[in-house]
Amino acid sequence: MSSTSATWSRFKDTLYQNTELGLALDISRIPFPEDFFAKREADIQAAFAAMNALEKGAIANPDEQRMVGHYWLRAPQLAPTDEIREAITTTRAKIDRFAHDIRTGAKTAPNGNPFRHLLVIGIGGSALGPQFVDQALSQPDQAPMTLSFMDNTDPDGIEAALKEIDAQGKVATTLVVVISKSGGTVETRNAMLETAAYFRDHGLDYPRHFVAVTGEGSQLDKLAQDEAWLARFPMWDWVGGRTSELSAVGLLPAALRGLDIHDMLAGAAAMDAVTRRPVTRENPAALLALMWHYETNGRGEKDMVLLPYKDRLLLFSRYLQQLVMESLGKEFDTQGRVVNQGIAVYGNKGSTDQHAYVQQLREGVNNFFVTFIEVLKDRRNLLLKEPLEVEPGVTSGDYLQGFYLGTRDALSEKDRHSISLTIDELTPRSLGMLIALYERAVGLYASLVGINAYHQPGVEAGKKAATGVIALQRRLVAALREATAPAEGQSAETLAAKVEGSPELTFKVLEHLAANGRINKAPRTPWYDSRYRA
Ligand SMILES: O=P(O)(O)OC[C@H]1O[C@](O)(CO)[C@@H](O)[C@@H]1O
């Protein structure tokens, strides 16, 4: 099905458009049958009702006995208690004041110069939102604060970020924002500790450069308090990491960079007002959730491919990957039945992907549906003296749109389904709208398939196992240092038996320690028969 009079007529019949929001949702290339909405109406009404209860402060995350309040962040007047309302508004005011003071130089680095670089340390929901928003909204010359991120415990990554700051000669004027809701995430702690050590090596009083965004009373909060860090901003238990972009997690870095956080909040609030309405055909979040349900059969049978035709939205798919997959990827439904739910999300940007995986999308396994994001306004600035026509009457932006429409048709011809989301332009307001739209679509979809979107029990298993590996390493190093340890070294199997660890994990840990010069290794063939000593 490429563009024909039949597709035009379906386009007109199914189009959602909102002039005030500057947004349109085209679901005409999802071949749902005529009675689809009628059949799903009771379910979506139940989802609206659950969302309504959630917004009123119900315990929407029963496992953790928590309210779910990211919608209040942009409409504090809707928060269920005075205390929450007050917390949101005072934090926003504090962010405004702090960002203003830093940006104007009213608050300086300890050397008396204005802060000129911002390093954000966090992971998952405490990094993806700030990264996504900054890439979408900042200008390459976003003066006066440059920005970098650390979002892992990879020593190479940590060093790369520190070297970049060093290369710019900005260590003494770097402000470090450490973000962790729980305040105990090891990757974040490690990056923070390495950064603090780096500041100390430079003779700098690091607490006067460091700011914490974290839950009150968390390990990070206590540390920041004990060491008298420059500032502390709260994270609340009723905001989930993956829906925290419009809390201090996202607002503080954005404000420090000079992005318009109030427009972002206003965009999200406007989208919330529209998507709160329990009228399916007039609710773009409900339409999205229902399209996902149709495409995946309510069981994640197809993947969601995000194709924004806008370089600045490159990180949208990574941001949505966490939002969608951590929310929907669940073993059990709310009744405790095994359902193994989820929708896999991946993507990058068009038309770059035309030259990468679109080949498979058109001709390979048909196990996905695409969401195209179209931005009507081509550019924010004009660097050239005159707008350029790359061919008579044609601009680069015309080509970008041509590739979007061409790819959509090429996929439709081969029965590859797609949704198109069109926004007038990419601004703080429209970005806030996109964030709010997807947050609600995920919540509604979770209700449709009967799962809790607001917990993430699955991520704990890997964290616990990692702690076990570190404990095994400690036992191994102790065993290697024993006075009775044979001088010629010991095999992984022998050591595993001594420390009561799995031979495979023991072998992997020993190899890592040896590769980093922390123990000695006498190589043997086969590899796993090598001998290790302290
Ligand atoms: O903000 P925190 O507590 O450091 O957590 C970071 C991320 O880790 C997770 O808990 C998953 O491991 C995410 O849900 C969260 O966004």
Ligand as a Chemical Component Dictionary entry (heavy atoms), coordinates in Angstrom:
data_LIG
# 
_chem_comp.id                   LIG 
_chem_comp.type                 NON-POLYMER 
_chem_comp.pdbx_formal_charge   0 
_chem_comp.three_letter_code    LIG 
# 
loop_
_chem_comp_atom.comp_id 
_chem_comp_atom.atom_id 
_chem_comp_atom.alt_atom_id 
_chem_comp_atom.type_symbol 
_chem_comp_atom.charge 
_chem_comp_atom.model_Cartn_x 
_chem_comp_atom.model_Cartn_y 
_chem_comp_atom.model_Cartn_z 
_chem_comp_atom.pdbx_ordinal 
LIG O1 O1 O 0 18.595 6.955  39.980 1  
LIG P1 P1 P 0 19.189 5.682  40.471 2  
LIG O2 O2 O 0 18.609 5.236  41.762 3  
LIG O3 O3 O 0 20.679 5.786  40.539 4  
LIG O4 O4 O 0 18.827 4.545  39.448 5  
LIG C1 C1 C 0 19.231 4.582  38.119 6  
LIG C2 C2 C 0 18.434 3.627  37.280 7  
LIG O5 O5 O 0 18.573 2.307  37.771 8  
LIG C3 C3 C 0 17.335 1.623  37.677 9  
LIG O6 O6 O 0 16.844 1.474  38.950 10 
LIG C4 C4 C 0 17.467 0.295  37.049 11 
LIG O7 O7 O 0 18.595 -0.365 37.472 12 
LIG C5 C5 C 0 16.468 2.530  36.841 13 
LIG O8 O8 O 0 15.139 2.285  37.031 14 
LIG C6 C6 C 0 16.961 3.848  37.259 15 
LIG O9 O9 O 0 16.568 4.843  36.372 16 
# 
loop_
_chem_comp_bond.comp_id 
_chem_comp_bond.atom_id_1 
_chem_comp_bond.atom_id_2 
_chem_comp_bond.value_order 
_chem_comp_bond.pdbx_ordinal 
LIG O1 P1 DOUB 1  
LIG P1 O2 SING 2  
LIG P1 O3 SING 3  
LIG P1 O4 SING 4  
LIG O4 C1 SING 5  
LIG C1 C2 SING 6  
LIG C2 O5 SING 7  
LIG C2 C6 SING 8  
LIG O5 C3 SING 9  
LIG C3 O6 SING 10 
LIG C3 C4 SING 11 
LIG C3 C5 SING 12 
LIG C4 O7 SING 13 
LIG C5 O8 SING 14 
LIG C5 C6 SING 15 
LIG C6 O9 SING 16 
# 
